[in-house]
Amino acid sequence: MLSNILKNYSILKKFLFINFIFFSIISIFTFIYINNIEPNLIKNKSANHYKIIDNTINHIKRLKVNFIQEEIRKFLFSTKFLFQTIDRVIIYDKGFNSISDTDTLDLDPRSFSRNFEIVESDILNNEQNLSVKKSSESFSKNDFLKYKLEKYSNSKNFNNPFTFTHDIEDQFLLITVKNIIIDKNILGYIAVVETANEIKFAVSERKNFVLRTAVIIALVILIFSYVLNRYFLKPIKNLVHYTEIIKDKSKENPNIDIYKNRKDELGKLTKSMDEMTNELQKRINTAENFSRDLVHEIRNPLASLKSASEIISESDDKEQKKKLIKIVSHDVERIERLITDYSQMLKDEAAISSEKMKILDLKGIISSVVDDFNNIYNSKRGISVKLSTNGSRNYKIYGIENRIEQIVANLLDNSVSFSENNKEINVNLNLDKNGKIKLNVVDEGSGFKKTETKKIFNRFYSNRPDKFGEHSGLGLNIVKNLVELHNGSISAKNNEDKGANIEIIFPSANS
């Protein structure tokens, strides 16, 4: 369910939402923890109250102290060592009236060292003189305490110690009450009062610590969210926007160079995406231009076919019909060649994108293709293809083997189509002065017109006489694209004597 909710959110919103959930869970547990701090601290402190109350009641029982004001006062004075860790002890009768209060006794610190035997003797002999002082700090909430005792007497906690807290005059009081039962009779109640400001202080400190921690965590999340958005999500958004612009063919030109210069994974992603986008755009433009050229090239033979078919249907001249049928056949063949070569080029484009370059022996590949052509055209037309190299040099290039074969085969096929029977085609392989590999295919054909040397590599350009056969005009264009794929260059010129010279320069794998 959570994944369904988050799938429509951005990465930043997902991050903030997850952190909000995490923060909420932590807050809940923190709230529970804070709410349990005070009860736990009170529980630890009240345990001492229980001991004091139990000891006091046991002493009253053992000493058989009469539950009257004078004896209770004498008892409290004599047993004050029991109350060293607390601030106040109050004893009430069963009518919830205060009988004695340690806060009204003038306690002598020397008596804390007296043992219980002396205390017991003092009580029994009734020889201890009590000095009662008037306290200026009477328990201002006696009515409140009386009210609590009344509620205690009617509660399920009756017969068990009961602890509660009370805030008064900037003091946090911890009070524990219990009924006093002797011989199954309720004689009264005892209340132990202790100032426990440290509990309130500890709770306040922990709350402040948690609050500070929460604020720090929230700030860290906000800062991290800003960094995440500024340095990671924003570039990704720009990349998405960039691809949308390409998709919609918008004229907007977003600047992503700042991201390409980054050295991290995002920089690599941006660079790869930019290269991929440019390559795709290049292929799209190529396909669009090619399609337009193909339509243009097909339009002429189609018009010729239409005209010829109309004349054939109207003419009764058999000779004229034969000529028109020949024209129709010629135009159909031309359209077929165009479509076949175009289809093959598209297949080559798709295959090239999935192929990887490796180090190739150019001499060996050319030698193999030359042998194939000699086997076909030497016996058929007397045409011989000769390969010459400059010694035993190393002609290594980075390339795709079958594409190099295609380049050489297309060049030789073009030379053969322009060559007379019993002629020679020379293939020369050398190194230029820059250490690059130079390949020349030289024939003895009619050569080029001066205005044709740059046009021959254009798509669908073909200006050959009929006697040299029909071509689609795609062969040399395909060769040019394949050469550029291998980071090479191609050019055409005429020989000094006769014929054409196609020159290709490949970068060497050794350089």
N, C-alpha and C positions, 0 to 999 in steps of 0.2 A: 504494500500500500504506500509506504514511504517513497519507494522508487517511482511509483506512478505520479506522486505529487511533485517530486524533484525533477522529473525528466523534462518538464517544460521550462525549468528555470535556467538562468545563466550560471556559469561556474561560480561567479562571485556570490550570487544569491544562494546557491547551494551551500557554499562555504559558510556564509553568514547564518543560514538556517540551521545547519548542523552544529555550528558553534552556539547558537541560541539554545538548541535542545540540550547540548552538553552543559551549557552554563545554567540552564534551568534545573537540570538534574542535580548538579553540584550545589545549587542554591537550596534545593529542597533538603538535601542531606545536611547542609550547613545549618539551615533553619532548625532541623531536628536536633542537631548537635548543640546549638546555642540554647535551645529550650531545655536541654537536658543538663546543661552545665550547672545551673543553680540548684535543681533538685539533687544532683549528685553531691555537690559540695555541702548542701544542707544535710543530706543523709549521713555524710561522714562526720560532720560536727555534732549532729543530734545523737550519734552513737555514744558520745561522751555524756550527754545529758541523761541518757537512759541509765548509764552506770551510776551516775550521781544520784538519780532518783531512787534506783534500786537500793543503793547503799544507805541512803537516808531513811527510807522506809524500814529497811532491815534493822538499822540502829534504833529507830523509834520502837519497833516491836521488841527487840532484845532488851532495851533499857526500860521498857514499859513506861514510856513517857506519857503522862496524862495530857490529853488534848485540850489544854487550857492555855491561855495567852502567856502567862508567866513562865510555865515549864517549857513551852515551845520556844520562847525567846532564849531561855537558859540553854536549851538543847542546841539551838542554832549557833549561839555564841561559843559553846563548848566544842562543837563539831565543825567549826568554820574551816578547818583544814580540808574538809571534803569539797569545799567550794572554791579552791584556789584558782581554778581555771575558768571560772565563770564570773559574771558580774553581780548576779542577784538571785536570791531564792525567796519565794513567797509561799507561805502556807495559809490555806483557807480552811474554814470549817465547812461542814456540809451545807450550810446556807449561803455559801460563796462569799462569806465575810472574811476579810484579811485578819489573821491571828497574829502573824509575825512576818517581818520583812527584814532581810539582812541589810537592806539599804538604810535602816534606821538604827543599826547597832554600831557602836563605836568599837571597831575591831582592832585589837592589839596585834601587830605583826609578830610579836614574840610568841604568841600562842600557837603559831603555825608549826612550831617545833615540838609542841607538847604532844605526847602520845595519847592514845585513846584511853588507857587506864586512868590517867589523870582526869581526862574529860568525864569518864564514867563516875569517878569519885566526886568530882565537883557537882555533877548533876544530882547524884543520890543524896549528898550531904546538904545540898541546897546552900552552899557556902559562897558560891560565885556571885559577886556583886555585878550587876548589869548596869551599864551606863548607856542610856538611851539618848540619842541625839535627834534633834528635829532636822529632818532632811529638807533642804530647800528644793530638792529635786524629787519630789514625790512622783510616783508613777502617774503621769497625767492621763493615762488611758486606763485607769482602773476599771472604769465602766466598760470599756472595750474588752478588757481581760475577763471581767465578770460575765460579760455577754458570751465570750468564747467558752468559758467554763460551763455555762448553762447549756450551750449547744453541744459541748463535749459530753455532758452527763446524759444527753438524750440521743447520742449518736451510736453507731455501730462500733466505734473505736473505744467505747467505755471499757474500763478495766485494762486498757493498753495505753502506753505513752503516745501522746499526740503532739506533733510539732507543727508550728506555723510561724510566719514571719510578720513583722510589723515595722513600717517606716514612721519615725517620729523625730522631729528636730534634727534632720540630717544624719540620723542614726538608723542603721539597719539592724533590727532586733530579731534574734532567733529565740523563740519561746517554746518550751516543751511542758506539757501538763499531764498529770496522772492522778487518779483517785487513790486515797490512802485507805486500805481495808485491813482491819485487825479483827480477828475472830469473826470473820464474815460480816462485820459491820463497817459501813462507810463512815469514817471519822471526818474526812475532809479531802482537800486537794493540795497538791504541791505543784508549784510553777517554777521552772528554771529559766532565767532570762540571761542572754548573752549578747553582747554587741558583736555583730559579725559583719562589720563594714568591708572586711577583706573579701567576703563573698561577692558583694555588690561590685567591688573594685575589680575582682577577677572576671566577673561576667562582663563588666563594661570594657575591660581590656581585650577580652576575647572577641567581643562584638566589634570593637574598633579595628582589631587585627583582621577579622573576616571582612569587614567593610573595606579596609584599605586594600586587602588582597583582591576583593571583587573589582574594585576600581582599577587596580593595576592590570588584572586579567582583561577587563573590558578595554582598557587603553591598548594593551598588547594586541588584542584581536582587531581593534580598529586600525592600528598602525600596520599590522600584518595584512589586513584587508586592503589598505591603501597601497602598500608595496606590491601585493599580488595583482591588484588592478592596474597600477601604474607601469610596472615593469614586465608583467606577463600577460594579463588578460587584454589590456589595451592593444599591444602589438598583435595579438591573435585576432581581436576584433578588426583591426586595420587590414590584416591579411584576408579575413573573410570579406570585408568590404572591397578589397582589391580584386578578389576572385569574382564577386558580384558585378563589379564594373566590367571586367573582361567578358563575363557571361552576357551582360546586357549591351555590350558593345558601346559603352558610354565613352564620351570624349574626356571625361575626368581622368586626371593623371595623378593618383596619390603617390606620395613619396614614401617608399619603403626602404630606401638606401640606409637609413639610420639603423634599421633592424638587421639588414644584411651584414653590416660591419660588426655586429656583436659576435663574440667568440664562443658563446654558449650554444646549447642545443636549439634555442629559439632562433639564433642567428643562422645556424645551419638549415633549419626548417624554412626560414624565410628565403634564403638563397636558393634552396632546392625548389621551393614553390615558384619563385620568380623565374628560374630557369625552365621549369616545367611549363609554366604559363606562357612564357615567350616561345617555347618550342611548339606548344599546342597552337598558339596564335599564328605562328609561322606556317604550320601545317594547314590551318584553316584558311589562311590567306592563299597558300599555294593551291589548295583544293578548289577554292572559289575562282581563282584566276584560271586554273586548269579547266574547270567546268565551263567557264565563259569561252575559253579558246576552243574547247571541244565542240561546243554548240556552234560556234562560228565556222569551224572546219566542216562540220556535218551539214550545215545549212546549204552550202554550195552544191554538193552532190545530191542532196535531197531536192533542191530546186531543179537540178538537171534531170533527176528521175521523174519528177512531176511533169516537166515539159515533154520529156521523151514518151512517157506513158500516154499523155494526151494526144500527141502526134500519132503514135502507133494505133490508137483506137480510131483515129479519123482517116489515116492514110491507107491506100490500097496498093501502094508501091512496095513490092517485095524487097527490092534492093534497099530502099530507104528504111524499111522495117528492120532488115538485118543490121544496118548501121546503128539504128536506134537501140536495138537489143544489145549490141556490143557496148554501146555507151552505158546502158542500164547496168549491164554486167560489170563494167569497169567501175561505175559509181558504187555499186553494192560491195564490190571487193574493197574499195577504198574505205567505205564506212566500216566494214568488217575489220580491216586492219586498224583503224583508229580505235574502235571499241576494244579489240584484243590487246593492243599495246597499252591503252589506257588502263584496262583491267590488270594487266601484268605490272604496270607501274604502281598501282595502288597496292597490289600484293607485295611488291618489293618494299614499299614504304612501311607497311605493317610488319614485314619480316625484319627489316633493319632495326626497328625500334626495340625488338626483343633479342637481338644478337649482340654479343660482346666481342670487342676487339682483342686480338692477341698478336704476338710477334710472328710475322710470316716471312718466308723466303720468297721474295718477289721473283727472283730469277727462276726458281723451280716452277712457280705457278704459270709464268709466261711461257716457259718451255713446253709445258704440258698443253696449253691452249694452241701454241704454234704447231705442235705435232698433230693435233686434231684437225686443224685447218689444212695442213699439207695432205693428210690422208683423204680429205674430202675433195679439195679443189685442184690438187696436183694432177690427178688422173682424169678428173672431170673437165677442167678447163686449162690445164697446163700452168696454172698459177702456183708459184712457190713462195713460201714465207720463210725468211731467214732471220735468225736471232743472233745478234752480235753483242758482246759485252766487253768491257774494258778489263781484261784479265780475270783473275779469280777474286775479285773484290766481294765484300760482304754486302748484299743488298737486302737488308732486313728492314721491315716497316711494321707499324702497328695497323692492323686492319682485319677485315672479315674476308675469309678466303674466297667464298663463292661470289662475293661482290667484286673482288679484284678480278676474278675469272670473267665476270660479266662485263667489266670495263674493257678488258683486253679483247674479248670476243666481239663486243659491239664495234670497237674500232677496226678490228680486222674484217668484220662483216661489211662495214662501210667502205673500207678500202677495196675489198673484193668486188663490191657492186659497181665501183667506178673504174675498175681495171679491165683492160682488154685481155683476151685469152693469151696464155703463154707469157705473162708479165711477172714481175717480181715485186714482192712487198718486203720491206726491211723493217725489222724491229730492233732498235738500238737501246741498250741499257747502260747508263753511265752515271758517274757522280759529277755534279757541278762544282764550281769553285767554293761554294758554301757548305759542301758536304752533304747536300740533298741529292736524292735519287732522281735522275732524269730519264724518262721513257719517251722515245720517239717512234711513231708509226708512220713510215714513209711509203707512199705508193707511186706508180707511174701513170696515174690517171690524168684527167683533164685539169685538176687543181681547182682553185677557187677564184672567183672574181674578187677584186680588192674590196668591194663593198660587202662581201659575204663572210669574211673571216670572223666577224663578231656575231653575225646573225645565225650562223649554222647551229649554234648551241641553244637557240630559242626554241620553244615548244612549237611543234607542228611545222617548223620551217623545213622545206624540202625543195630543192631547185635542181633536180637531176634530170637529164634527158631520159626519154622513155626507154631507150635501148639499155639503160643501166638498171631497169626495174623500178617498181613502185615501192615507196616507203611511206610510213605515217608521219615522219618528221619528229619522232619522239626519241629515236635512238641516241643521238648525240646529247640531247637534253638530259636523258637518263644518265649517260656517262658523266656529264658535268656535275649532276647532283651527287652521284656516288663518289666522284673525286673529291668534292668539297666535304663530303661526309668524312673522308679520310684526311681532312685538313690539307688537301693538296690543291693545285691549280692546274688549269688546262687552257691551252691556246692553240690557234690554227694559223698556218701560213703556207705559202707555196714554196716548193723546192726551186733552187736556182735553175736546174735543168727542166724538169717537168714533174708534175704531180703535186700531191698534197702532203703536208707534214703536220701531224697532230702531236703536240708536245704536252706531256704531263710531268709535273714535279711533285714528288712525295717527300715529306720529312722522314729522315732516317731514324730508325729505332735506336741507333748507336749514338746519336747526337744528344 
